[in-house]
Amino acid sequence: MNLPSFTGFQDFIFGDINLKLLLCFCLAFVISFFLIPSIVEIARAKSLFDEPNHRTSHIHKTPTLGGLAIFNGVAISLLIFFDFSDFPKFQYTIAGLLIIFFTGFKDDIIGIDPLKKLVAQLIAVIITIVFGRIFITSLHGFLGVWEINYHIGILVTIVIILGITNCFNLMDGIDGLAASLGILVSSTFGAWFYLVGEYNWAIMSAALVGALLAFFFYNVFGKKNKIFMGDTGALLLGFIMAVMAIKFNELNISLQGPWAMRAAPAVSIGIMMIPIYDTVRVFLTRILKNRYPFSPDKTHIHHYLLRLGLSHFQSTLVLVLASIGFIGISWYLRTLSVAWLLFILFIVATILSYIPILIVERLMNKEEEKS
């Protein structure tokens, strides 16, 4: 018996990249959107909540397994729409994502020792780098250095992926912030990948944006089904952003044309400027005060915005607008050298970051004087 042929239908779906991107985005959104209510129900039944404490910015206990929905939305969409024949080593990136996912998942449910958590991340990174062949090979002229050898490239890439992964994890402090920054950053990378014809990476961006957008709805506007992404989602988000940034830099080594980025490393940092700069600032502040860099406190920029009286949504909006500004600066000045663009970005970031900090400190000093 002859089975019906679906070749024409498959060619229609997978032959048009614009339709493929749209369907990938929609599928990731639908999966994440319809999974979250079930996850919230399970979390309530098993008492899997994030309890409010002196370090958190929320006042109600809330489920923290939103990353489970994000992961499923991204993973299923990639398995359907990603062209593995065009990128056969991508399976190792998926393997790294799975390790990151289960590490965050365990941390959200029962907690995990920080050292074990770091080791698990390191294993995921090494698999992605060594077997997936995703690593830095050039510094694009930064400090006069262009091509770097394999071993130095591996070490630099490990630091980059671990750093960016944890930057996004640390930014997950108020409603909508990590998700909205993830949507913005992934959309920016995805648009560039699309423009230069790297459609597989554009598909990955579309899947992540779709899953994050569904999560954002529940995280910000959800009442009955409000949920946090937890470490499961935040680590996953940071890991994917780091991999995209590395691919962005590598593609720009020999790229010609209007979308070539001479200062690619600085541009990629500019695209992710808010989480990167804020994490560096907080860590340096803690070290200067003789404190452990990872010791929790309320010194992130979003905490200062909250202390100025802004709501979670308003604080998120301010930081998203600032991030759009940094992306605009980076793209406009993409023909500068890496060093000059980095210098400009960090000067602007320092000025903008310390405006709310200085205002809060001045208000605190006035209150102390009155008392």
Backbone hydrogen bonds, N-H to C=O, Kabsch-Sander energy under -0.5 kcal/mol:
donor,donor_aa,acceptor,acceptor_aa,energy
10,Q,6,F,-2.8
11,D,7,T,-2.8
12,F,8,G,-1.8
13,I,9,F,-2.4
14,F,10,Q,-3.3
15,G,11,D,-1.5
16,D,12,F,-0.7
17,I,15,G,-0.7
20,K,16,D,-2.5
21,L,17,I,-2.5
22,L,18,N,-2.0
23,L,19,L,-2.8
24,C,20,K,-2.3
25,F,21,L,-2.5
26,C,22,L,-2.6
27,L,23,L,-2.8
28,A,24,C,-2.3
29,F,25,F,-2.2
30,V,26,C,-2.8
31,I,27,L,-2.6
32,S,28,A,-2.2
33,F,29,F,-3.0
34,F,30,V,-2.4
35,L,31,I,-1.4
36,I,32,S,-1.7
39,I,35,L,-2.2
40,V,36,I,-2.8
41,E,37,P,-2.0
42,I,38,S,-2.2
43,A,39,I,-2.6
44,R,40,V,-2.2
45,A,41,E,-2.0
46,K,42,I,-2.1
47,S,43,A,-0.5
47,S,44,R,-0.6
48,L,43,A,-2.9
49,F,47,S,-1.2
50,D,62,T,-2.7
51,E,49,F,-0.8
56,T,53,N,-0.9
62,T,50,D,-1.2
64,T,48,L,-0.7
66,G,228,F,-2.8
67,G,229,M,-1.2
68,L,65,L,-1.4
69,A,65,L,-0.7
69,A,66,G,-0.6
70,I,66,G,-1.9
71,F,67,G,-2.8
72,N,68,L,-1.9
73,G,69,A,-2.4
74,V,70,I,-2.4
75,A,71,F,-3.2
76,I,72,N,-2.2
77,S,73,G,-1.3
78,L,74,V,-2.4
79,L,75,A,-2.4
80,I,76,I,-1.4
81,F,77,S,-2.8
82,F,78,L,-2.4
84,F,82,F,-1.2
86,D,83,D,-0.9
87,F,83,D,-0.7
90,F,87,F,-2.0
91,Q,88,P,-0.7
92,Y,89,K,-1.4
93,T,89,K,-0.6
94,I,90,F,-2.0
95,A,91,Q,-2.0
96,G,92,Y,-2.1
97,L,93,T,-2.4
98,L,94,I,-2.2
99,I,95,A,-1.9
100,I,96,G,-2.4
101,F,97,L,-2.8
102,F,98,L,-2.5
103,T,99,I,-2.0
104,G,100,I,-2.4
105,F,101,F,-2.5
106,K,102,F,-2.2
107,D,103,T,-2.0
108,D,104,G,-2.3
109,I,105,F,-1.5
110,I,106,K,-2.6
111,G,106,K,-1.5
117,K,113,D,-2.5
118,L,114,P,-2.1
119,V,115,L,-2.4
120,A,116,K,-2.4
121,Q,117,K,-1.9
122,L,118,L,-2.4
123,I,119,V,-2.3
124,A,120,A,-2.1
125,V,121,Q,-2.4
126,I,122,L,-2.6
127,I,123,I,-2.3
128,T,124,A,-2.0
129,I,125,V,-2.5
130,V,126,I,-2.9
131,F,126,I,-0.6
131,F,127,I,-1.4
132,G,127,I,-1.4
133,R,129,I,-0.9
134,I,128,T,-1.1
135,F,133,R,-0.7
136,I,153,G,-0.7
139,L,146,W,-2.4
141,G,145,V,-1.8
142,F,139,L,-1.9
142,F,145,V,-0.6
144,G,141,G,-2.2
145,V,142,F,-1.7
148,I,137,T,-2.3
153,G,149,N,-2.5
154,I,150,Y,-2.2
155,L,151,H,-2.1
156,V,152,I,-2.8
157,T,153,G,-2.3
158,I,154,I,-2.3
159,V,155,L,-2.1
160,I,156,V,-2.2
161,I,157,T,-2.8
162,L,158,I,-2.4
163,G,159,V,-2.4
164,I,160,I,-2.8
165,T,161,I,-2.4
166,N,162,L,-1.9
167,C,163,G,-1.8
168,F,164,I,-2.0
169,N,165,T,-1.3
170,L,166,N,-2.2
171,M,167,C,-1.2
172,D,169,N,-0.9
173,G,171,M,-2.3
174,I,171,M,-0.5
177,L,174,I,-1.4
178,A,174,I,-0.5
180,S,176,G,-2.5
181,L,177,L,-2.5
182,G,178,A,-2.3
183,I,179,A,-2.6
184,L,180,S,-2.3
185,V,181,L,-2.9
186,S,182,G,-2.6
187,S,183,I,-2.2
188,T,184,L,-2.0
189,F,185,V,-2.5
190,G,186,S,-2.8
191,A,187,S,-2.6
192,W,188,T,-1.9
193,F,189,F,-2.8
194,Y,190,G,-2.3
195,L,191,A,-2.2
196,V,192,W,-1.9
197,G,194,Y,-1.1
198,E,193,F,-2.7
199,Y,197,G,-1.4
202,A,198,E,-1.5
203,I,199,Y,-2.3
204,M,200,N,-1.8
205,S,201,W,-2.0
206,A,202,A,-2.4
207,A,203,I,-2.4
208,L,204,M,-2.0
209,V,205,S,-2.7
210,G,206,A,-2.3
211,A,207,A,-2.1
212,L,208,L,-2.6
213,L,209,V,-2.4
214,A,210,G,-1.6
215,F,211,A,-1.9
216,F,212,L,-3.0
217,F,213,L,-1.6
218,Y,214,A,-1.3
219,N,215,F,-2.8
220,V,216,F,-2.5
221,F,216,F,-0.5
221,F,217,F,-2.0
222,G,217,F,-0.6
222,G,218,Y,-0.8
226,K,223,K,-0.8
228,F,63,P,-2.7
232,T,104,G,-0.6
233,G,229,M,-1.9
234,A,230,G,-2.5
235,L,231,D,-2.4
236,L,232,T,-1.0
237,L,233,G,-2.7
238,G,234,A,-2.5
239,F,235,L,-2.4
240,I,236,L,-2.2
241,M,237,L,-2.3
242,A,238,G,-2.2
243,V,239,F,-2.2
244,M,240,I,-2.4
245,A,241,M,-2.3
246,I,242,A,-2.1
247,K,243,V,-2.2
248,F,244,M,-2.5
249,N,245,A,-2.1
250,E,246,I,-2.4
251,L,247,K,-2.4
252,N,248,F,-1.1
253,I,250,E,-1.3
260,A,257,G,-1.4
262,R,260,A,-0.7
262,R,334,R,-0.5
263,A,334,R,-2.1
264,A,261,M,-1.2
267,V,263,A,-2.6
268,S,264,A,-2.8
269,I,265,P,-1.7
270,G,266,A,-2.5
271,I,267,V,-2.3
272,M,268,S,-1.2
273,M,270,G,-1.3
276,I,272,M,-2.0
277,Y,273,M,-3.0
278,D,274,I,-2.1
279,T,275,P,-1.8
280,V,276,I,-2.2
281,R,277,Y,-2.9
282,V,278,D,-2.5
283,F,279,T,-2.5
284,L,280,V,-2.5
285,T,281,R,-2.3
286,R,282,V,-2.3
287,I,283,F,-2.4
288,L,284,L,-2.5
289,K,285,T,-1.1
290,N,287,I,-2.0
291,R,286,R,-2.8
295,S,292,Y,-2.1
303,H,300,H,-1.0
304,Y,300,H,-1.4
305,L,301,I,-1.9
306,L,302,H,-1.8
307,R,303,H,-1.9
308,L,304,Y,-0.9
309,G,306,L,-1.6
310,L,305,L,-1.8
315,S,311,S,-2.7
316,T,312,H,-2.4
317,L,313,F,-2.4
318,V,314,Q,-2.3
319,L,315,S,-2.1
320,V,316,T,-2.4
321,L,317,L,-2.5
322,A,318,V,-2.1
323,S,319,L,-2.2
324,I,320,V,-2.3
325,G,321,L,-1.9
326,F,322,A,-2.1
327,I,323,S,-2.3
328,G,324,I,-2.4
329,I,325,G,-2.4
330,S,326,F,-2.5
331,W,327,I,-2.4
332,Y,328,G,-2.3
333,L,329,I,-2.3
334,R,331,W,-1.0
336,L,333,L,-1.8
341,L,337,S,-2.2
342,L,338,V,-2.4
343,F,339,A,-2.3
344,I,340,W,-2.3
345,L,341,L,-2.6
346,F,342,L,-2.6
347,I,343,F,-2.0
348,V,344,I,-2.4
349,A,345,L,-2.6
350,T,346,F,-2.2
351,I,347,I,-2.2
352,L,348,V,-2.6
353,S,349,A,-2.5
354,Y,350,T,-2.0
355,I,351,I,-0.8
357,I,353,S,-1.0
358,L,354,Y,-2.5
359,I,355,I,-2.0
360,V,356,P,-2.3
361,E,357,I,-2.4
362,R,358,L,-2.3
363,L,359,I,-2.2
364,M,360,V,-2.3
365,N,361,E,-2.2
366,K,362,R,-2.1
367,E,363,L,-2.0
368,E,364,M,-2.1
369,E,365,N,-2.2
370,K,366,K,-1.9
371,S,367,E,-1.8
